[in-house]
Amino acid sequence: MPDLTAARSAPRFTSGRLLEPLPPFARYILRGGLQVRAAAEAAAGVGIPVQPCRAIVQGERAALWLGPDEWLIITPEAQGTALAGPLTSALSRLPHSLVDVSHRQSACELRGPRAATLLSAGCPLDLDEKAFPVGMCTRTMLAKAEVVLWRTAPEVFRLEVWRSFVAYVSQFVAEAARATTPFEAAARSQPETSS
């Protein structure tokens, strides 16, 4: 199969400075049992989370819990082969699935004090930091697009989006920003009432 890496073009972002594209990453979906998790953790150079909906970051690599036997492992694109080789070797005698999904997804970041509000316009989750703390991640919907949502800092969310939905997601975020701005301005201008 020909290597089409060089032929890939960056997806189109239309939300201006709200949703920023992140550099290319290599991504692997790993599925398997506890032995697979332990072997992958030793080979990947990053902890593989056992706690549901949590991410572990070590250096430039991250592993995100997506299900009881499913993880998304992320590394900078240049390190993709250096990650895949050891993983493949370590898992060769265990029943597992390791699939390169680098071509399927793009990463983008939404940051700032309005990030949770903008995402809430199309996401059914409670994104208050008490309910969705830093380090939490999950698959969810943003309007009509499936995303992996990961809170990496109090006011920063990373979204893993299928490449074909990047333009849609960026337009949705831009529209959410336009729609919520008048309401936020009105709320700020209301005098506080004392009881």
C-alpha positions as CSV (number, residue, x, y, z in Angstrom):
1,M,0.0,0.0,0.0
2,P,1.5,3.4,-0.9
3,D,2.4,5.9,1.9
4,L,0.0,8.8,1.4
5,T,1.3,10.8,4.4
6,A,2.8,13.6,2.2
7,A,-0.5,13.9,0.2
8,R,-2.5,14.7,3.3
9,S,-3.7,18.3,3.6
10,A,-4.6,20.0,6.8
11,P,-8.3,20.2,7.4
12,R,-10.0,23.6,7.0
13,F,-10.7,25.5,10.3
14,T,-13.1,28.4,10.1
15,S,-13.6,29.5,13.7
16,G,-10.7,31.9,13.7
17,R,-8.8,32.0,17.0
18,L,-11.3,29.9,18.9
19,L,-10.5,26.4,17.8
20,E,-6.8,26.0,17.0
21,P,-5.5,23.1,14.9
22,L,-2.7,21.1,16.7
23,P,0.3,19.7,14.9
24,P,0.0,16.2,13.3
25,F,0.0,13.2,15.7
26,A,0.3,9.5,15.3
27,R,-2.7,7.7,16.9
28,Y,-3.3,4.1,17.7
29,I,-6.5,2.4,19.0
30,L,-5.5,-0.5,21.3
31,R,-8.0,-3.1,22.4
32,G,-7.4,-6.1,24.7
33,G,-7.5,-7.4,28.2
34,L,-5.4,-6.8,31.3
35,Q,-2.3,-8.6,29.9
36,V,-2.5,-6.5,26.7
37,R,-2.7,-3.3,28.8
38,A,0.3,-4.3,30.9
39,A,2.4,-5.3,27.9
40,A,1.5,-2.1,26.0
41,E,2.3,0.1,29.0
42,A,5.8,-1.4,29.3
43,A,6.4,-0.9,25.5
44,A,4.7,2.4,24.9
45,G,6.6,4.6,27.3
46,V,3.3,5.9,28.7
47,G,0.9,4.6,31.4
48,I,-2.2,3.0,30.0
49,P,-5.1,4.1,32.3
50,V,-7.3,1.7,34.2
51,Q,-9.5,4.5,35.6
52,P,-12.5,5.1,33.3
53,C,-12.5,8.3,31.3
54,R,-9.0,9.4,32.3
55,A,-5.9,10.2,30.3
56,I,-2.2,9.7,31.3
57,V,0.5,11.9,29.8
58,Q,4.2,11.1,29.9
59,G,6.4,13.4,27.9
60,E,4.9,13.9,24.5
61,R,2.8,10.7,24.6
62,A,-0.6,10.2,26.0
63,A,-3.0,7.3,26.5
64,L,-6.7,7.9,26.8
65,W,-9.2,5.4,28.3
66,L,-12.1,5.0,25.8
67,G,-13.7,1.8,27.2
68,P,-13.0,-1.1,29.5
69,D,-10.7,-2.7,26.9
70,E,-10.0,0.2,24.6
71,W,-7.4,3.0,24.6
72,L,-6.3,5.8,22.3
73,I,-2.5,6.2,22.3
74,I,-1.2,9.5,20.9
75,T,2.4,10.5,20.1
76,P,3.9,13.2,17.8
77,E,3.8,12.1,14.2
78,A,7.6,11.8,14.0
79,Q,7.5,9.2,16.8
80,G,4.8,7.0,15.3
81,T,7.1,4.3,14.0
82,A,9.1,4.4,17.2
83,L,5.9,3.7,19.1
84,A,4.3,1.1,16.7
85,G,7.4,-1.1,16.5
86,P,7.8,-1.8,20.2
87,L,4.0,-2.1,20.7
88,T,3.7,-4.7,17.9
89,S,6.6,-6.7,19.3
90,A,5.3,-6.6,22.9
91,L,1.8,-7.7,21.8
92,S,2.6,-10.3,19.2
93,R,1.7,-13.3,21.4
94,L,-1.4,-11.8,22.9
95,P,-4.9,-11.6,21.4
96,H,-5.3,-7.8,20.8
97,S,-6.2,-5.2,18.2
98,L,-3.8,-2.3,17.4
99,V,-5.0,-0.1,14.6
100,D,-3.2,3.0,13.3
101,V,-5.9,5.7,13.0
102,S,-3.6,8.6,12.4
103,H,-5.1,9.4,9.0
104,R,-8.7,9.3,10.4
105,Q,-8.5,12.1,13.0
106,S,-7.2,15.6,13.5
107,A,-6.6,17.3,16.8
108,C,-7.7,20.8,17.7
109,E,-7.8,22.8,20.9
110,L,-10.4,25.1,22.4
111,R,-9.1,27.4,25.1
112,G,-10.1,30.3,27.2
113,P,-12.8,31.1,29.9
114,R,-15.6,30.5,27.4
115,A,-14.4,27.1,26.2
116,A,-16.8,25.0,28.3
117,T,-19.7,27.3,27.5
118,L,-19.0,27.0,23.7
119,L,-18.7,23.2,23.9
120,S,-21.9,23.0,26.0
121,A,-23.8,24.5,23.0
122,G,-23.6,21.2,21.3
123,C,-22.3,18.7,23.9
124,P,-24.7,16.9,26.3
125,L,-22.1,16.5,29.1
126,D,-21.8,18.6,32.2
127,L,-18.5,20.4,31.5
128,D,-18.2,22.1,34.9
129,E,-14.7,21.4,36.2
130,K,-16.2,19.6,39.2
131,A,-18.0,17.1,36.9
132,F,-15.4,17.1,34.1
133,P,-12.0,17.7,35.8
134,V,-8.6,18.2,34.2
135,G,-7.4,14.8,32.8
136,M,-10.9,13.5,32.1
137,C,-11.6,12.3,28.5
138,T,-14.5,10.6,26.8
139,R,-16.1,10.0,23.5
140,T,-19.1,12.2,23.0
141,M,-21.1,14.2,20.5
142,L,-20.5,17.8,19.6
143,A,-23.7,18.7,17.7
144,K,-23.7,16.0,15.0
145,A,-20.0,15.1,15.2
146,E,-18.5,12.3,17.3
147,V,-15.4,13.6,19.1
148,V,-13.0,12.5,21.8
149,L,-13.1,15.3,24.3
150,W,-10.2,15.7,26.7
151,R,-9.8,18.5,29.3
152,T,-6.1,19.2,29.4
153,A,-6.2,22.3,31.7
154,P,-8.9,24.2,33.5
155,E,-9.8,26.3,30.4
156,V,-8.4,24.0,27.7
157,F,-10.1,21.2,25.8
158,R,-8.5,19.0,23.2
159,L,-10.8,17.5,20.6
160,E,-10.0,14.5,18.5
161,V,-12.2,14.9,15.4
162,W,-12.6,12.8,12.4
163,R,-11.0,14.7,9.5
164,S,-14.1,14.9,7.5
165,F,-15.9,16.7,10.4
166,V,-13.2,19.3,11.2
167,A,-14.8,22.0,9.1
168,Y,-18.2,21.3,10.6
169,V,-16.9,21.3,14.2
170,S,-15.0,24.6,13.6
171,Q,-18.0,26.2,12.0
172,F,-20.2,25.0,14.9
173,V,-17.8,26.5,17.5
174,A,-17.7,29.8,15.6
175,E,-21.5,29.9,15.5
176,A,-21.8,29.0,19.2
177,A,-19.5,31.9,19.9
178,R,-21.6,34.3,17.9
179,A,-24.8,33.0,19.5
180,T,-23.7,33.2,23.1
181,T,-21.9,36.6,23.0
182,P,-25.1,38.7,23.3
183,F,-26.4,36.6,26.2
184,E,-23.1,36.8,28.1
185,A,-23.0,40.5,27.6
186,A,-26.6,40.9,28.8
187,A,-25.9,38.8,31.9
188,R,-22.8,40.9,32.7
189,S,-24.8,44.1,32.4
190,Q,-27.6,43.0,34.8
191,P,-27.3,44.6,38.3
192,E,-26.9,42.1,41.1
193,T,-29.9,41.9,43.4
194,S,-29.6,41.5,47.1
195,S,-32.0,39.3,49.1
